């Protein structure tokens, strides 16, 4: 259930008492512009006008997906992680000409609410679909996305290890979700074998854990008129492998190439620029990177397979199968070699 408008009114009233914010400045007028309800949160876009300036901001309320104290405790942790990630990046990147950060305005733990200033620009997802944007511009942006992933891992503290056997169990659980509707006979076993082969190439039972955005995609990357990028929405922030976020963006670029096959060469150039921005010479053929691509592909199909519409289920199963075939083609060794070239 989405938060009611009176819950947002409570948030705005609380902000009016936060003396360090523009919401509490004398003469401040707050105008609610729109509300968007998402899977994990509801967000209001507001305009705050003071006698000296006007600021656009977003107020976000996290919402539980199921009842119980454990779910509420989980939301509290998510809220704290999101605010901390936003604040640390903002402190680290104020003068960077290529990558920026969202300004955190306030956190209201008792209301499970977070307020941030709006960032000007367009989502990368829109720029990728805009034929008027030059390839050189997009390559520069992609390079900055790779650099952002590296900086994020350096700025946010993280500890521990990612146990690859646990990643295998996670993958297997999602393969089972799509086994009947998407996978052919024996495919689950073959993809688990592929995971095992990649693990063998890595040569370690676990790898270092780093801070990850965990939902980094083209629509969460804002690009301003100068090409400076800012990443939004740290609701899912956690720890994972060094290539988790890069692999997620790379995978979404692959899906774009499926929709626009004539742009395959251009998209491959963007993927290479992004990897180079993270670390010069990084290849998509790296076994840990491939392991992340495999995980993202399976999770993507599992998420799509959750949508069941009985009236069109046969057609939807065909769509899922076609999407999986594209994912399989992406993960084939020859495709990896071509993308790494």
Phi and psi in degrees as a GROMACS rama.xvg file:
@    title "Ramachandran Plot"
@    xaxis  label "Phi"
@    yaxis  label "Psi"
@TYPE xy
-81.4391  149.318  UNK-2
-59.235  139.245  UNK-3
-75.722  163.656  UNK-4
-63.0689  -28.3539  UNK-5
-68.7313  -25.527  UNK-6
-68.0059  -40.4622  UNK-7
-66.6485  -35.3993  UNK-8
-61.7877  -37.623  UNK-9
-63.3935  -40.0115  UNK-10
-62.0588  -45.9246  UNK-11
-64.7069  -37.6369  UNK-12
-64.0259  -39.9443  UNK-13
-65.852  -38.0503  UNK-14
-65.5514  -32.6583  UNK-15
-64.1378  -15.7328  UNK-16
-100.653  -1.56908  UNK-17
-87.0381  92.885  UNK-18
-65.9224  -16.3919  UNK-19
-84.831  0.0993897  UNK-20
-110.893  162.136  UNK-21
-67.5774  -20.1842  UNK-22
-63.0177  -26.5572  UNK-23
-101.532  3.32459  UNK-24
-67.0523  144.37  UNK-25
-56.4185  131.249  UNK-26
82.1508  4.64484  UNK-27
-66.3764  135.514  UNK-28
-121.607  125.383  UNK-29
-106.929  126.766  UNK-30
-117.778  124.224  UNK-31
-81.945  124.402  UNK-32
-97.1347  -42.8  UNK-33
-166.678  164.012  UNK-34
-129.237  136.968  UNK-35
-125.604  127.719  UNK-36
-102.266  121.267  UNK-37
-110.866  -173.576  UNK-38
-69.3457  -39.6223  UNK-39
-107.918  -12.9168  UNK-40
-158.137  166.271  UNK-41
-120.611  143.046  UNK-42
-131.755  135.868  UNK-43
-112.204  134.374  UNK-44
-93.808  128.953  UNK-45
-130.518  157.492  UNK-46
-115.638  126.221  UNK-47
-111.416  111.59  UNK-48
-105.761  124.199  UNK-49
-114.275  171.498  UNK-50
-59.6623  -18.5057  UNK-51
-114.018  -14.8739  UNK-52
-164.036  170.875  UNK-53
-131.145  134.754  UNK-54
-128.334  135.431  UNK-55
-97.7416  137.012  UNK-56
-142.598  164.823  UNK-57
-119.74  129.699  UNK-58
-105.721  125.057  UNK-59
-118.273  133.05  UNK-60
-116.542  119.593  UNK-61
-72.983  143.426  UNK-62
-128.033  140.329  UNK-63
-72.0639  146.478  UNK-64
-96.736  -13.1202  UNK-65
-152.237  158.886  UNK-66
-76.1244  163.536  UNK-67
117.455  152.698  UNK-68
-65.9786  -29.6972  UNK-69
-64.2778  -39.5435  UNK-70
-65.7524  -41.9253  UNK-71
-65.8208  -39.1518  UNK-72
-63.9478  -37.6024  UNK-73
-63.8359  -41.7339  UNK-74
-62.9441  -40.0935  UNK-75
-60.7366  -41.2594  UNK-76
-66.5783  -42.0006  UNK-77
-60.8874  -42.6347  UNK-78
-62.3015  -44.7841  UNK-79
-64.5079  -43.3132  UNK-80
-61.7216  -43.0323  UNK-81
-63.7947  -44.7133  UNK-82
-65.0827  -44.208  UNK-83
-62.2217  -43.5799  UNK-84
-62.7483  -44.1372  UNK-85
-62.6644  -45.3424  UNK-86
-67.55  -42.2168  UNK-87
-65.3779  -41.0293  UNK-88
-65.6613  -40.8607  UNK-89
-63.4523  -38.155  UNK-90
-69.3935  -32.6359  UNK-91
-83.739  -22.1093  UNK-92
-121.837  25.9731  UNK-93
-65.1136  -30.9471  UNK-94
-106.12  4.42275  UNK-95
-74.7715  126.428  UNK-96
-80.0199  -16.3302  UNK-97
-105.071  -35.7645  UNK-98
-130.349  135.604  UNK-99
-118.924  -168.474  UNK-100
-150.859  151.856  UNK-101
-70.6786  138.948  UNK-102
-83.1461  119.305  UNK-103
-78.1884  131.143  UNK-104
-97.3474  -46.1469  UNK-105
-163.492  154.232  UNK-106
-123.291  134.891  UNK-107
-123.431  81.96  UNK-108
-57.0492  -37.5515  UNK-109
-65.9816  -20.6231  UNK-110
-108.125  3.07949  UNK-111
49.6095  49.1265  UNK-112
-127.417  150.176  UNK-113
-137.205  141.589  UNK-114
-127.465  129.417  UNK-115
-135.543  154.511  UNK-116
-77.989  144.875  UNK-117
-69.9076  142.052  UNK-118
-102.351  127.805  UNK-119
-72.6457  147.579  UNK-120
136.488  -171.042  UNK-121
-122.83  146.839  UNK-122
-62.9524  143.773  UNK-123
-56.8962  -35.1735  UNK-124
-56.9838  -37.5459  UNK-125
-70.7346  -40.5952  UNK-126
-63.7014  -36.4147  UNK-127
-65.2262  -27.3697  UNK-128
-91.185  -7.02766  UNK-129
-92.3967  108.529  UNK-130
-65.4078  -14.2343  UNK-131
-81.5343  -12.1287  UNK-132
-84.7618  127.498  UNK-133
-71.6008  155.287  UNK-134
-64.9032  -36.6538  UNK-135
-63.9715  -37.5442  UNK-136
-64.2523  -45.2136  UNK-137
-67.2201  -34.96  UNK-138
-64.1811  -40.8825  UNK-139
-62.5221  -42.1039  UNK-140
-64.2513  -44.8376  UNK-141
-61.3053  -40.925  UNK-142
-59.6608  -39.7252  UNK-143
-69.596  -31.3048  UNK-144
-63.0657  -43.7204  UNK-145
-62.6231  -42.1362  UNK-146
-64.264  -39.819  UNK-147
-57.6349  -43.8911  UNK-148
-59.9267  -39.6535  UNK-149
-67.9247  -45.0378  UNK-150
-62.5463  -41.9798  UNK-151
-58.3398  -42.5809  UNK-152
-67.3754  -28.2403  UNK-153
-81.1054  -32.9346  UNK-154
-80.655  -41.5797  UNK-155
-91.5944  127.272  UNK-156
-69.7034  147.239  UNK-157
-154.685  153.715  UNK-158
-144.438  171.161  UNK-159
96.4823  -175.081  UNK-160
-130.41  151.058  UNK-161
-97.2345  113.907  UNK-162
-82.8882  119.76  UNK-163
-68.3887  -29.7431  UNK-164
-63.2207  -35.4386  UNK-165
-69.7008  -36.6475  UNK-166
-63.3118  -35.9723  UNK-167
-64.5553  -43.6033  UNK-168
-62.4381  -40.4122  UNK-169
-61.3416  -45.2777  UNK-170
-63.2821  -44.2495  UNK-171
-61.545  -40.6378  UNK-172
-60.6878  -38.0437  UNK-173
-79.3647  -31.2992  UNK-174
-62.1922  -37.7747  UNK-175
-65.4916  -31.6496  UNK-176
-65.3188  -30.5719  UNK-177
-106.58  4.37724  UNK-178
-60.4689  -44.5868  UNK-179
-77.8357  -34.1693  UNK-180
-95.0413  -22.1282  UNK-181
-124.693  -50.556  UNK-182
-77.8086  147.039  UNK-183
-84.5611  175.82  UNK-184
-59.3121  128.003  UNK-185
80.5455  -2.51425  UNK-186
-70.6633  -33.9017  UNK-187
-59.6333  -46.0449  UNK-188
-63.4061  -38.4845  UNK-189
-68.2143  -34.607  UNK-190
-78.3323  -29.7417  UNK-191
-66.8421  -36.8126  UNK-192
-64.8489  -37.3767  UNK-193
-62.5127  -42.1671  UNK-194
-59.6929  -45.1293  UNK-195
-62.7881  -38.4327  UNK-196
-64.7362  -42.1783  UNK-197
-64.8678  -40.9339  UNK-198
-60.1996  -40.1426  UNK-199
-61.338  -38.8946  UNK-200
-67.8624  -35.7521  UNK-201
-64.4818  -40.2123  UNK-202
79.7944  11.7094  UNK-203
-134.757  148.594  UNK-204
-76.5709  -18.7055  UNK-205
-151.603  163.731  UNK-206
-132.631  161.301  UNK-207
-62.2996  139.897  UNK-208
-89.9302  138.98  UNK-209
-130.206  167.968  UNK-210
-69.2915  135.399  UNK-211
-131.517  150.478  UNK-212
-70.6635  -40.829  UNK-213
76.3484  -3.36471  UNK-214
-147.071  36.8782  UNK-215
-76.4993  117.469  UNK-216
-149.352  171.042  UNK-217
-56.4143  -29.1057  UNK-218
-83.3935  -9.95277  UNK-219
-100.397  7.95868  UNK-220
-115.84  114.456  UNK-221
-98.062  134.154  UNK-222
-118.612  123.793  UNK-223
-88.8371  -176.52  UNK-224
-64.9346  -23.2822  UNK-225
-87.8521  -6.24308  UNK-226
93.9577  -1.58644  UNK-227
-68.5861  136.759  UNK-228
-107.868  149.325  UNK-229
-137.903  132.793  UNK-230
-96.6529  136.928  UNK-231
-108.481  165.913  UNK-232
61.9942  88.1863  UNK-233
-102.042  27.5721  UNK-234
-57.4247  -37.0565  UNK-235
-94.8404  8.40669  UNK-236
-53.2959  135.301  UNK-237
-161.889  -154.973  UNK-238
-116.945  154.853  UNK-239
-169.919  -160.156  UNK-240
-81.7344  163.183  UNK-241
-62.3917  -23.753  UNK-242
-103.972  9.08285  UNK-243
-60.3428  -54.542  UNK-244
-68.0406  -43.7851  UNK-245
-58.9704  -44.1296  UNK-246
-61.7961  -34.7502  UNK-247
-67.8031  -44.0852  UNK-248
-66.1884  -43.3138  UNK-249
-55.9118  -44.4931  UNK-250
-62.5543  -42.182  UNK-251
-66.9996  -31.9715  UNK-252
-66.723  -34.9599  UNK-253
-62.0827  -41.7259  UNK-254
-63.2422  -35.3115  UNK-255
-64.2778  -38.9413  UNK-256
-65.9568  -29.9055  UNK-257
-65.9356  -41.1385  UNK-258
-72.9514  -30.2766  UNK-259
-128.85  73.2314  UNK-260
-60.4531  -26.387  UNK-261
-69.6107  -14.5384  UNK-262
-98.5852  13.4513  UNK-263
-53.5536  -45.904  UNK-264
-65.1346  -41.8427  UNK-265
-64.9225  -43.2146  UNK-266
-66.0928  -38.3891  UNK-267
-61.1794  -36.9638  UNK-268
-65.4738  -37.2843  UNK-269
-67.8354  -40.285  UNK-270
-62.1034  -43.5575  UNK-271
-64.4405  -39.9252  UNK-272
-63.1788  -39.8181  UNK-273
-64.7818  -45.8501  UNK-274
-62.6439  -39.4551  UNK-275
-67.2954  -32.527  UNK-276
-66.2709  -32.227  UNK-277
-74.4428  -48.1606  UNK-278
-158.779  119.329  UNK-279
-53.0374  129.908  UNK-280
89.902  -4.99077  UNK-281
-61.1577  134.114  UNK-282
-113.888  144.071  UNK-283
-66.3546  -13.3303  UNK-284
-80.5226  -6.55238  UNK-285
-54.0496  131.044  UNK-286
-60.618  -35.5386  UNK-287
-69.6749  -37.3389  UNK-288
-63.965  -42.9421  UNK-289
-62.7215  -37.2959  UNK-290
-62.7809  -40.1974  UNK-291
-66.6201  -40.2459  UNK-292
-60.9331  -41.4042  UNK-293
-61.4177  -45.3261  UNK-294
-62.111  -44.7797  UNK-295
-64.2554  -39.388  UNK-296
-63.5172  -45.8833  UNK-297
-66.5956  -42.3864  UNK-298
-64.3777  -37.3208  UNK-299
-61.0641  -46.6439  UNK-300
-67.5136  -38.2329  UNK-301
-63.0884  -39.0524  UNK-302
-65.5075  -43.6622  UNK-303
-63.9106  -37.5691  UNK-304
-69.9274  -17.7878  UNK-305
-67.2277  -22.6834  UNK-306
-82.2525  112.448  UNK-307
-118.232  119.841  UNK-308
-122.73  98.7155  UNK-309
-52.5575  -35.4675  UNK-310
-66.4484  -26.181  UNK-311
-125.959  25.6548  UNK-312
-63.2048  -36.9763  UNK-313
-63.2947  -45.7977  UNK-314
-65.3146  -37.9926  UNK-315
-68.9634  -36.1485  UNK-316
-62.8852  -38.4171  UNK-317
-62.8065  -42.5899  UNK-318
-61.7544  -44.6602  UNK-319
-61.9729  -42.066  UNK-320
-63.6889  -41.3183  UNK-321
-63.5216  -42.0872  UNK-322
-63.3186  -39.6936  UNK-323
-65.6276  -37.8064  UNK-324
-61.2843  -38.2457  UNK-325
-64.2638  -40.6214  UNK-326
-63.9432  -41.7532  UNK-327
-60.9266  -43.8886  UNK-328
-60.5859  -37.2542  UNK-329
-65.2149  -33.2566  UNK-330
-90.4289  -3.81323  UNK-331
-67.5286  143.673  UNK-332
-54.7805  -39.1614  UNK-333
-67.8886  -32.7506  UNK-334
-69.506  -39.1586  UNK-335
-62.3561  -45.2626  UNK-336
-61.2851  -40.4039  UNK-337
-65.3677  -41.3888  UNK-338
-69.1135  -26.4371  UNK-339
-82.9156  -16.1567  UNK-340
